[in-house]
């Protein structure tokens, strides 16, 4: 059965543009072309058009007028449109985008540029479509609750009602400076796990009662967004954030729960009352995330640097799908050394993003974004396959290999085909499971311990070694060892950084090494950067080393050269 290609409408193109578009996209789209408005609309009515390319400044057809008409037509205005302008006509490009075009390129057409721009607008359109579909689905699910304004547990306004009431309040008091305050509890899931839901509910209801009391309904409003997330909208002259934190601390202590219950807050000064309240809350939450878990600073105000981060994150989301297809991501490999034998015994695969316009984007920027929107699952699978290709290439060349560890982000554990995908990769590249080590972190254990234990057991039954990354960084690390058969512990680099200055850090590190040896597990210390650190760790016993003292993460070519040298 012949493959059905998506339909592209090419409007107002001269022979050169028509030839270029056919050459570039002819095998990917069914391309219909027209040089006057009536023919264009006839084609739109007769075909399910997925994308349009509109050539401007064609004497036979006013492309700007065509853009203006389709932007006002409900049937067509959501179709992604790419405009083609003459070289140097920047004003034409700006005018086209104001009239509804998503992007523009110049003629003569450059294949790389038009593919990149068209890929971007299609990905954005798909993302918007999914958002709309999800919103419609959520709307259907919540239809029976649409008239309920109050959160049933706390008595505060729910998310949607808070947004509505806060927007009305801000517009009614547009001359009064206001704050949006976003609050949540540090490690609330841990509290629920330790003390059960009843205690967690008591904490939430007690906090809600306090927030309700400090928010005079004439000038302020409070709500519960979700779980342990609360939000307030109140005049700036009423809010004393230090006093609020102190009072909520005292109230939590009065509950006499044997766990430190700490609220953290992000504060957004309202500048434009016409900005949607949900975006104000997002900015307040962004300020909160900057200091959450700090334990010294308990609140932060939104500032311009956070705005820049927001714009950067939007760029990352906009370009991520095309970047994966365009091979902008690549793996680097950081060797892991065994000092006793002066040999490379393993490596860790790390992902890097080389953006055609922004250069190298730090993983510290894009990994948290991808973990938040779920794209990390696709990226992880790309990394796993890249590692398998690397291993197969060395084996085909008759060269020695060492096992390579890859990160398995916690969202992967919600994929029903995770193990099947890994086993198929091993089979596809004719490798053995020991060659691919799987790194997990304790955050996955916190999210769903039973599921993680089950999947790790399946990993081990299938022959994959399992490593625990950042060991000692959180409360559940030792608890994991009781429940899960881990092959290798990777010690959090914070301990290594401190061993030159802290006796306590040295003692803890010695205990971790002794524990690993007692449990017959391998151990890797990350972040080794100095000779002093190396000597101290080496003296503790059979410990493998990863860090800049031996090598930074290397491109595949340089790692191959290093492996050949050691071999």
N, C-alpha and C positions, 0 to 999 in steps of 0.2 A: 504494500500500500504506500503510495507516494506521500512524502512528508508535507503537511500543510504549513506553508510559510506565513508569518505575520505580514500584514499589509502595510505598505508605506505609500503615502501620497506625496508626490513631488510636484509642487505648485510653482508655476511661473519660471521654470528653468530654461535657459538657453541650451543650445546643443552641447556646449562644452561642459556645463554643470551636469546636464542629463547624462552625458557619457561618463563623467567622473563618478556620479552616484551609482550608476548601473555597475560600473567596474568594482566599486568598493563593496556595495551591499547586495549585488545581484543574486548571490547564492544564499543570502540570509533572509531576504524579504521578497514578497511579490510587490513590485514597484509599479504604481499607476501614476501617469503623468498627465498634467493638463496645463494649458497656458491661458485660460480665462476663468473668471470666477464661476460662471454658470457650470462649466464642465467640472470644475473642482467640487462644487456642491453636489452635482449629480453623482460623482464618484463617492463622496462621503455618504450619501444616502444609500447607495447600492452596495457598499462594502463596509466591513468591520475594520476600520482603519485604526492601527495601533500607534502610529507615529507619523508626523508630517515634517517635511523639509520645504520651506518656503523661500524661494529666491526673490530678493528685493531688487528694485531699480530696473525691472524689466519693462521696456516700453509697451509691450503687449498686455501687461497686467499690473495693476497697482497692488503690489504685495502688502503694503501697509494697510490699505483699505480691507483686504481679505483678512488680515490678522485682526483688525478691529471688529469685523463682523463675527468671526468664529469665537472671539473672546466673549461675546454677548449671547452666544447660543448655547443653552444648557446641554445640547446633544454633543457638542464638539469641544467645548472650552477646556475639558480635562484631558484632551489628547495632547501628549508632549509635542512641542513644536520647536524645531531648530531653524533659525533664519540664516540665510547666506547673503552677505553684503559684499560690496565691492571693496577692494583693497584700499585702506586709508579712510573709509567712511565710518569713523567711530560714532558720529552722531546718529547714523542710520542704525547701528547696533543698539545704541541706547534707546532710540525710539521704538525699535522692534520689541525690546524687552518690556518697555512700558505698555505696549499694546498686547502683551501676553506671551511672547516667545520666551522659552526658558533659557536658551543659550543662543549664541550666534558664532559663525565662523566666516572667514573671508574667502573670496574667490581670487585666484584659482584655489581649489580645495586641496588641503593637505590631509592625506589619509589618516595619519596618526591623530591629528587634532580633531577631525570630524568624528572618528570612532570614540575618542575620549569624551568629547562633549556630548555626543548622542548617548553613549553609555551612561553618563552621569544623569541626564535628564530622564532617561527611562528608569534608572534605579530609583531616582527621587519619586517619579510617578508611581512606581510599584509600591514604594514605602508608604506614600500617602494613601494609596488604595488599601493597603493592609491596615493602616491606622483607621481609615473610615469603616472598613469591614469589621474590625475589632470593636470600634465604637458602636456600630449598629448591633453587633452581637451582644455587647455589654448592655446596650439599651434594652434589648429584648429580655435579657435575663433579669434586669432590674425594673422591668415595667411595673410589676406589682408593688414595688417599693418606692415609686417615683414621688409619691406624695408624703412620704415619711421624712421628716426634717431632722429628727433627733436620733443620735447614736444610742442604741438600746442599752448598752452597758453603762455609759458614763453620763448620759443626759445632756451632753454637749451637742452642738450642731454637727451633722455629718459633713463629709467633704464638700459635696455640691451645694448644700445649704450655706455652709460657711462662705464659699466663694461668692454666692449670690448676695448674702447679707453684708459681707465685707465690701463688695463693690458698691452697693447702695449707700453704705455708711460713708465711704470715702468720697463719693460724688456729692453727697449731701453736706459734707464738711470739707469742701475742696480747699478752703483757705487755712485749714488746720494741719500742721505737720503730723504725720502718722508713721508708726512702725508696724511692720509685720514681723512677728517673732515665731520662729519654728523651733520646737523643743522635742527631744526624745531622750530615752533612758539608755545609759551605757549598758551593753550586754544584757538587754532585757530577756532575750531568749534563754540565756544562762539561768536567770532568776526563775523563769518558768520551769526549766528543767530541774532545778534544785528544789523548788518549793511547790511545784504543781500550779495549775491554772488558777485555783482559788486565790492563792496569795498574789499572783500576778494581777488578777482582776481587782483585788483590794487596792493594790498600788495605783492602778489606773483610775479607779473611782475616786480615790483620795486626792490624787493630783488634779483630776477634773473638777472636783468640788472647789479646790483652791483657785484654779484658773477662772471658774465661773464667778467666784466671789470678788476677784480683783477686776473683773471686766464689767463695769457699769453698762447695762444694755442701752443706755441713752447715747453713749459715746464710744463703746467698745464691743467686740464680739469675740467669742472663743469657739474652737471646734476641735474635733478629733479626726485627723486625716485617715489614719489606719494604725492598727497595732498600738505601739507606744508612741506614736507621733501626734503631737498636739500643735496647734497654731493659734496665735492671738493677733488681733488687729486693734491697736489702741493708740491714743494720742501720745506724741513724744514727751510732752510735759508730765504725763502720768507715769510713764515707764521708768523705773529705777532698776536696771537689770541686776546690779549687785545685790540689792535687797531681795529681788525676786528669787535669785538663786539661793541666797541664804535662807529665806523663809521656806522654800520648798524642801531644802535639805533638812531643816528642823522638823517639818511635818513628816518627812519620810522616816527620820530617826524615831519619831514618836510611835511609829507602827511596831517598833521593836522586832524587826526582822534581822536575822543574823547574816546580813549581806549589805555591803555598802551600795545604796541606791542613789545614783548620781544622774541628774539631769544636765544636758548640754543644750545650748541655745545658739541659734543664728539669727541675726537681726538685719532686716532690710529696711532702710529709710525710704518711704514712699516719695518718689519724685513726680511721677506722672500718674494721676488717679485713673487715667483711661487705660493704663496697662492692665491686661487681664490678671485677676488676683492669683490664678494658678501659677502664672509666671513670677509674680512677686514671691509666692511661697517657694518656688524653685530656687530663687536667688537667696532667700533666707536660708534654705536648706543647704545651698552651696557654701554659705558662710559657716554653717554648723559643721559640715563635713571637713572643713579646714582644720578644726580644732578637736573634733570628736575623738575621745580616747586619750586626750592630752593629760587630763587630771590636774593640771596646774591652771591652764586657761580654760574656763568653762563656757565662755561665750565669745562670739566674734561678729563683727559688722561686715556686711557686704561692701566691697570696694571695686574700683576700676579693674584691678588685676583679675578679679573673678569674672568680670565681664569679658575680658580678653580670653580667659579660659573657656568661657561659654562659647564664644565665637570659634575658638580652636576646636572644641568638641563638636560643634556643628559641622565644621569643615571635615573632621574625621569621619563623622557619620555619612556626610554627603558623598565622600570619595571611597569609602571602604569596599563596596561591592566591586566597583570597577578596578580598584587597586589589586584585588585578589585575582581577577581575570587577567589583568595586565602584567602579572608577575612582578609587581612592585615590592612584594614581601619576599624576603629571603632568609635563610638560616645562617647563623654564625655558630661556631662550635668552640666551647671553652674546655680545654683538656683538664683531666683530673689525674694528679700524679701520685705515685707511691714512692716516698723518699727512700725507703729501704732498698728498693731495686732500681731507683732512678729511671722509672718507666712511666709511660702513659697507660693507665689501666682502664680509663673510661673517658667520657666527655658528656657535656650537657648541651643540648640544642637550644638556642635562644633566637627569637625572631626579631628581624629588623625591617623597617619600612623605609624605602627610598622613594619619596614622593617626587614626581617630575617637576613640580613648581616649588615645593617647600623644603626640598632636600630630605635629609634623614630626620624622621620624626621619632622622638624618644619613646621606647616602650612604656615608660612611666606616664606618658600622655595617652597613648591609644589603648593599652591593655585595660585600664579601669573602665574606659568607655565601652569597649567590646564586652567586658564582663557584665556591664549594666544592661546592654541591649541584646545580648545573646549571640552576637557575631563571633564571640570567642570560640564557639563550638566549631564553626567553619575554619577559623584560623588554626586552631589546634590540629584539625585533621590535615590541613595543608602542611603544617610542620611535621607531623608524623610521616606523611608520605614523602616529604623532601628528605627526611633522615633515611628512610628505606631506600630511596634512589641513591643517596650518597653511599650507603653500605654496599649496595649491589654493585655500584661502579668500582669500588675498591676491590671487591671480590672478583669481579670480571677481569680486573687488571692484575690479578694474582698477588695482591698486596694484603698485608695484615690489617685486621680490623679490631676495634675495641667496641664494647657495647656503648650505645648512646642513650642517655636518659632524656625523656621528653615530658613536658608538663601536661597533666590531665586536669584542666580547670574544672571546678566543682559542677558547672552547668552540664558537663558531659555526662555526669552520672544520672541525668534525667533523660538521656537518649537510650531508647530501648535497644538500639543496635550497636551500642558501644563496643562490646566484646567482638561481635560479628565483624564489625568494620576493621578492628585491629587484626583479627585472625585472617581476614581476606587480604589485608596489606602484606602480612608476612608471606602468605601463599603467593600473591601476585609477584613479589620480588624474590621469591625462593630464599627466604631467610629463616632463621630459627628464632623462637621467642626470646631467648636469652640476650639476643643482640639489641633488643629494644627495651630499655628500662622505663618504668612508668612512675612519675613523681606525683604524689598527692600532697595536699596541705590539710592542716587541721580544720580549716574553714568548711571543707566538705564534710568532715565528721560532725561538726557542730550543726550543720544544716539537716543532716539525715544519717545518724550513726548506723542504723540497721541496714539501710540501703548500701552505704559505703562498705560495711563489713562484708555483705553478700557479694558485692562486685569485686572487691579485692580478693576474696577467696576464689572467685572465678578466674581472675587474672593469674593467680598462683597455680591453680589447677591446670591452666593452659600453658604454663611455663614462663610467664612474664615476671621478671624481678620487679619488686615494688619498693619504692623509696619514699620516706617521709621527709618532705622539704621543710626548712625553717624550724627544725625541732627546738622546742624550748621557748618559742615566741609567744605561746598562748596557754590558757589554763588547761586545755584538754590534751596536751601532748602526751603526758604520761598515761592518762586514761586510755588513749588510743592503743598504747603498747599492750595493755591488758586485753584488749578486745581483738586486735588485728595482728596478723603475722607479717611484720615488716622485715624486708631483707636488709635494708640500709637506712641508717639515720643520717640526715644532712643537718649538721648543727647550725643554728641561726648565726649569721655573721656578727650579730651584736655582741655575742660572747667573745668572739675572736678579737674584735676591736678593743675590748676592755681588758684583755688579759695582761697587757703591759702596765695597766694602771690600777687594776682592782683585784684584790686578793679574793673577794667573794666570787667574781667572775671566773677566776682560775679554779677555785674550789668546785663551782658548779660544773665547769667544763670537764674537770677530772672525774666527777661523779657520772656525767653522761657517758664518757668514754668507758668507764668501768662497767656501767649498766649495759651498754651495747655489747661489750665483750662477754659479759656474763650471759646475756641472752643470745650469744652467738650471731650477732648482727654485724654487718660492715658499718663503718662510720666514715663520713666525709665532713671535713670542716671547710666551710665556705668563707670567702672574704679574706684569705691570708695575703697580706701585702708586704710584710716586713720580715727580715731575717730573724728578729727576736721572736715574733709570733711563730715562725716556722720551727725554730729550735725548741721552743717550749712545747709545741704540739707534738713534735717528733719524739720527744722524750717521754710522752705519755704512753707510747705503744704503737700498735699497728693501726695508724690513722692515715687515710688518703687526704690529699690537699687539693683544694680548688681556690684559685684567686690570682690576683694580678702579680704576685711575687713570681709565679711561674709563667703565667700567660694570661693575657686578656682574651675575651671571646674573639675568634678569628674567622674570617671568610673561609669558605670551604677550600679554596685553592691553597691558602696559607696553612690551613690545618693539615691538608694532605702533605704539604712539604715538611711540616713539623713531624708528622707521623713517619714519613720516609726517613727523616734524619734520625729519629730515635730507633727505628727498626734497623 
